[in-house]
Amino acid sequence: MAYIFAHGTGTEADPYLVETAADLNGVRDYLDAHFKQVADIDLSGYVNWEPIGTYSKFFTGTYDGDGHKINKLTIDRQTDDYVGLFGATFKRATLKNVNLMNVEIKGRDMVGGLVGWLWTGGTVINCLSTGNILGRNYIGGIVGTSDSGDDRNTLKGCCGGSSVLGNNCVGGLAGSIRYTNMTDCYSHASASGTGVCIGGLVGEISSSNITYGYSMGIVSGVDKFGGLIGWIGGIHPCYITASFYDQETSGQSDTGKGDPKTTAEMKTQSTYTDWDFDTVWGINPAKNDGYPYLRWQKLEPEEPPEVLPSYTPQSTIKLAFKAGDSDPYPMGIFYADKAVYKVGNAGTKIDGRNSIGKYLKDQSFDERCNYPSQAVSTMLEAMLAGAGLTKYYVQPSTVQIGMDFAPNKNILDGIEEILQYLPGWQMREEVDGTVVIGERTDSHFTQPSRYTF
């Protein structure tokens, strides 16, 4: 029986919501649907995860991790191919914003932290994997192998910190990419192989392009290995543009497959000519061991919290609005009945009564407590006049209502009790001191009565 999701219908507009490990396991029952992760997930309860999608039953949908973590993915299938969180994808499948932490994966061929085989028009964007990955051939920290035809695959904004071990075609981020465009990706993973095609970022590249990428992990192999890329082949040219590797930490010095740089150079922004350090990349000596990182990782130093003032009840608040070089626009004087003290961007929220509100709250009905059934607008006008106000407007209404208030009830609470019977109505004091009561859309309202700082 197919798994039943609590939320969503699996469409692009209304994806299935993945909140638990059971939800994530249920993805395999709807291989062509759309999914969105809404919470961090711990997979430690699955001692040997079964990859989602196989060679005969591909995943063809969309999975959006939305930046949430998937922790402790464990797979031990050393006689199986197509191994990862997802085994095999096809027909423009999309995997994005997935953060895999502390993976322990063992497979045979086409093994990756996120997906074993990305095939035909697939997209992997803004994904991360850390942990240990072991296999035989086509082993990568994010993708085992990315292969396509005219409908090229896309790897963008991905990074890895795994230890990746195998025989042939082993890469810190991808074991092999063919007919694939890789942009803005990096790897801190070590890549080790007992055979050929071992690279810090990609083991083998064929008919593909790599732009704005780097690696810094140690690389070891027998033949065709390199600091960034192990081997370049294919019938179509490959273009490696503005991509680098750390020659000191990798132990490599090859050229023509990415430019070798010293550790100091790798940690210097000027090394990365034409890279977008405004919106895509960041670099800071205190973050990511000083190497560039992707801004979506949110490793930027947090700004010190802004301590905003708190207000005690009945304190006076004078508000004015100013934009650019314009003169301040007065919004009135308010009294704080409630205050919530917060630090940082959340601000301090104040439920403020204006001066007339304070005046009405301080008065009780005394003998003016019985109001026979009459037009509600007439009743409200009588209450305001009885309180001694002369500047007020009440929206005309034919709704009939009668009220009997206790003598000690304050007038403001009495008015607000009446407004409960009038959906969409409210009371506010304007800057000129006029009290306005009516529907929120009434043209007599010009200023709000609640402000958030």
Solvent accessible surface area in square Angstrom, and as a share of the most:
residue,aa,sasa,rsa
1,M,218,0.97
2,A,52,0.40
3,Y,67,0.26
4,I,126,0.64
5,F,16,0.07
6,A,91,0.70
7,H,106,0.47
8,G,28,0.27
9,T,87,0.50
10,G,8,0.08
11,T,70,0.41
12,E,140,0.63
13,A,103,0.80
14,D,61,0.32
15,P,27,0.17
16,Y,31,0.12
17,L,56,0.28
18,V,0,0.00
19,E,89,0.40
20,T,66,0.38
21,A,22,0.17
22,A,46,0.35
23,D,15,0.08
24,L,0,0.00
25,N,49,0.25
26,G,3,0.03
27,V,0,0.00
28,R,52,0.19
29,D,66,0.34
30,Y,54,0.20
31,L,38,0.19
32,D,109,0.56
33,A,11,0.08
34,H,50,0.22
35,F,2,0.01
36,K,72,0.31
37,Q,0,0.00
38,V,57,0.32
39,A,29,0.23
40,D,91,0.47
41,I,6,0.03
42,D,79,0.41
43,L,1,0.00
44,S,62,0.40
45,G,70,0.67
46,Y,66,0.25
47,V,125,0.72
48,N,60,0.31
49,W,2,0.01
50,E,93,0.42
51,P,13,0.08
52,I,0,0.00
53,G,6,0.05
54,T,62,0.36
55,Y,125,0.48
56,S,95,0.61
57,K,140,0.59
58,F,35,0.15
59,F,0,0.00
60,T,42,0.24
61,G,5,0.05
62,T,28,0.16
63,Y,0,0.00
64,D,22,0.12
65,G,0,0.00
66,D,66,0.34
67,G,42,0.40
68,H,50,0.23
69,K,100,0.42
70,I,0,0.00
71,N,40,0.20
72,K,93,0.40
73,L,0,0.00
74,T,48,0.28
75,I,2,0.01
76,D,72,0.37
77,R,62,0.23
78,Q,95,0.42
79,T,105,0.61
80,D,54,0.28
81,D,45,0.23
82,Y,49,0.19
83,V,1,0.00
84,G,0,0.00
85,L,0,0.00
86,F,0,0.00
87,G,0,0.00
88,A,0,0.00
89,T,0,0.00
90,F,43,0.18
91,K,128,0.54
92,R,171,0.62
93,A,0,0.00
94,T,30,0.17
95,L,0,0.00
96,K,64,0.27
97,N,39,0.20
98,V,0,0.00
99,N,19,0.10
100,L,0,0.00
101,M,50,0.22
102,N,84,0.43
103,V,0,0.00
104,E,82,0.37
105,I,2,0.01
106,K,81,0.34
107,G,6,0.06
108,R,85,0.31
109,D,22,0.12
110,M,42,0.19
111,V,0,0.00
112,G,0,0.00
113,G,0,0.00
114,L,1,0.00
115,V,0,0.00
116,G,0,0.00
117,W,22,0.08
118,L,0,0.00
119,W,77,0.27
120,T,35,0.20
121,G,9,0.09
122,G,0,0.00
123,T,37,0.22
124,V,0,0.00
125,I,49,0.25
126,N,38,0.19
127,C,1,0.00
128,L,23,0.12
129,S,0,0.00
130,T,34,0.20
131,G,18,0.18
132,N,67,0.34
133,I,0,0.00
134,L,71,0.35
135,G,12,0.11
136,R,100,0.36
137,N,31,0.16
138,Y,55,0.21
139,I,0,0.00
140,G,0,0.00
141,G,0,0.00
142,I,1,0.01
143,V,1,0.00
144,G,0,0.00
145,T,5,0.03
146,S,0,0.00
147,D,33,0.17
148,S,8,0.05
149,G,34,0.33
150,D,152,0.79
151,D,51,0.27
152,R,84,0.31
153,N,0,0.00
154,T,47,0.27
155,L,3,0.01
156,K,78,0.33
157,G,4,0.03
158,C,1,0.01
159,C,2,0.01
160,G,5,0.05
161,G,36,0.35
162,S,2,0.02
163,S,31,0.20
164,V,1,0.00
165,L,76,0.38
166,G,8,0.07
167,N,55,0.28
168,N,48,0.25
169,C,11,0.06
170,V,0,0.00
171,G,0,0.00
172,G,0,0.00
173,L,2,0.01
174,A,0,0.00
175,G,0,0.00
176,S,0,0.00
177,I,0,0.00
178,R,72,0.26
179,Y,59,0.22
180,T,0,0.00
181,N,55,0.28
182,M,2,0.01
183,T,36,0.21
184,D,10,0.05
185,C,0,0.00
186,Y,7,0.03
187,S,0,0.00
188,H,45,0.20
189,A,1,0.01
190,S,32,0.21
191,A,0,0.00
192,S,29,0.19
193,G,11,0.11
194,T,103,0.60
195,G,13,0.13
196,V,52,0.30
197,C,8,0.05
198,I,0,0.00
199,G,0,0.00
200,G,0,0.00
201,L,0,0.00
202,V,0,0.00
203,G,0,0.00
204,E,16,0.07
205,I,0,0.00
206,S,14,0.09
207,S,4,0.03
208,S,0,0.00
209,N,44,0.22
210,I,0,0.00
211,T,34,0.20
212,Y,59,0.22
213,G,1,0.01
214,Y,0,0.00
215,S,1,0.01
216,M,27,0.12
217,G,6,0.06
218,I,105,0.53
219,V,4,0.02
220,S,53,0.34
221,G,23,0.22
222,V,105,0.60
223,D,70,0.36
224,K,90,0.38
225,F,70,0.29
226,G,0,0.00
227,G,0,0.00
228,L,0,0.00
229,I,0,0.00
230,G,1,0.01
231,W,86,0.30
232,I,56,0.28
233,G,15,0.14
234,G,48,0.46
235,I,149,0.76
236,H,93,0.41
237,P,90,0.56
238,C,25,0.15
239,Y,132,0.50
240,I,44,0.22
241,T,66,0.38
242,A,29,0.23
243,S,3,0.02
244,F,13,0.06
245,Y,0,0.00
246,D,0,0.00
247,Q,64,0.29
248,E,107,0.48
249,T,54,0.31
250,S,1,0.00
251,G,59,0.57
252,Q,28,0.13
253,S,86,0.55
254,D,36,0.19
255,T,99,0.58
256,G,66,0.63
257,K,35,0.15
258,G,6,0.06
259,D,70,0.36
260,P,32,0.20
261,K,52,0.22
262,T,46,0.27
263,T,31,0.18
264,A,74,0.58
265,E,72,0.32
266,M,0,0.00
267,K,75,0.32
268,T,61,0.35
269,Q,91,0.40
270,S,95,0.61
271,T,24,0.14
272,Y,6,0.02
273,T,91,0.53
274,D,115,0.60
275,W,16,0.06
276,D,57,0.30
277,F,22,0.09
278,D,124,0.64
279,T,100,0.58
280,V,44,0.26
281,W,1,0.00
282,G,1,0.01
283,I,39,0.20
284,N,36,0.18
285,P,126,0.79
286,A,85,0.66
287,K,60,0.25
288,N,37,0.19
289,D,98,0.51
290,G,3,0.03
291,Y,2,0.01
292,P,0,0.00
293,Y,5,0.02
294,L,1,0.01
295,R,79,0.29
296,W,64,0.22
297,Q,33,0.15
298,K,169,0.72
299,L,54,0.27
300,E,55,0.25
301,P,72,0.45
302,E,164,0.73
303,E,152,0.68
304,P,117,0.73
305,P,95,0.60
306,E,103,0.46
307,V,104,0.60
308,L,32,0.16
309,P,81,0.51
310,S,65,0.42
311,Y,60,0.23
312,T,98,0.57
313,P,85,0.54
314,Q,81,0.36
315,S,34,0.22
316,T,82,0.48
317,I,13,0.07
318,K,163,0.69
319,L,15,0.08
320,A,61,0.48
321,F,116,0.48
322,K,114,0.48
323,A,54,0.42
324,G,67,0.65
325,D,149,0.77
326,S,56,0.36
327,D,122,0.63
328,P,80,0.50
329,Y,117,0.45
330,P,72,0.45
331,M,32,0.14
332,G,19,0.18
333,I,81,0.41
334,F,8,0.03
335,Y,52,0.20
336,A,0,0.00
337,D,26,0.14
338,K,132,0.56
339,A,37,0.29
340,V,77,0.44
341,Y,113,0.43
342,K,85,0.36
343,V,72,0.42
344,G,12,0.11
345,N,161,0.82
346,A,70,0.54
347,G,3,0.03
348,T,2,0.01
349,K,80,0.34
350,I,5,0.03
351,D,39,0.20
352,G,19,0.18
353,R,72,0.26
354,N,17,0.09
355,S,42,0.27
356,I,34,0.17
357,G,4,0.04
358,K,48,0.20
359,Y,91,0.35
360,L,0,0.00
361,K,71,0.30
362,D,97,0.51
363,Q,48,0.21
364,S,36,0.23
365,F,1,0.01
366,D,79,0.41
367,E,156,0.70
368,R,84,0.31
369,C,18,0.11
370,N,103,0.53
371,Y,26,0.10
372,P,100,0.63
373,S,81,0.52
374,Q,41,0.18
375,A,23,0.18
376,V,0,0.00
377,S,12,0.08
378,T,70,0.41
379,M,0,0.00
380,L,0,0.00
381,E,70,0.31
382,A,47,0.37
383,M,2,0.01
384,L,0,0.00
385,A,51,0.40
386,G,36,0.35
387,A,5,0.04
388,G,55,0.53
389,L,22,0.11
390,T,126,0.73
391,K,107,0.45
392,Y,68,0.26
393,Y,58,0.22
394,V,7,0.04
395,Q,32,0.14
396,P,101,0.63
397,S,22,0.14
398,T,124,0.72
399,V,74,0.43
400,Q,113,0.50
401,I,24,0.12
402,G,39,0.38
403,M,24,0.11
404,D,112,0.58
405,F,9,0.04
406,A,54,0.42
407,P,77,0.48
408,N,129,0.66
409,K,58,0.25
410,N,30,0.15
411,I,1,0.01
412,L,1,0.01
413,D,54,0.28
414,G,0,0.00
415,I,0,0.00
416,E,61,0.27
417,E,53,0.24
418,I,0,0.00
419,L,21,0.11
420,Q,144,0.64
421,Y,133,0.51
422,L,10,0.05
423,P,122,0.77
424,G,33,0.32
425,W,26,0.09
426,Q,31,0.14
427,M,36,0.16
428,R,35,0.13
429,E,27,0.12
430,E,15,0.07
431,V,65,0.37
432,D,95,0.49
433,G,21,0.21
434,T,27,0.16
435,V,2,0.01
436,V,3,0.01
437,I,0,0.00
438,G,0,0.00
439,E,72,0.32
440,R,146,0.53
441,T,128,0.74
442,D,24,0.12
443,S,99,0.64
444,H,83,0.37
445,F,20,0.08
446,T,93,0.54
447,Q,13,0.06
448,P,66,0.41
449,S,39,0.25
450,R,136,0.50
451,Y,32,0.12
452,T,92,0.53
453,F,99,0.41
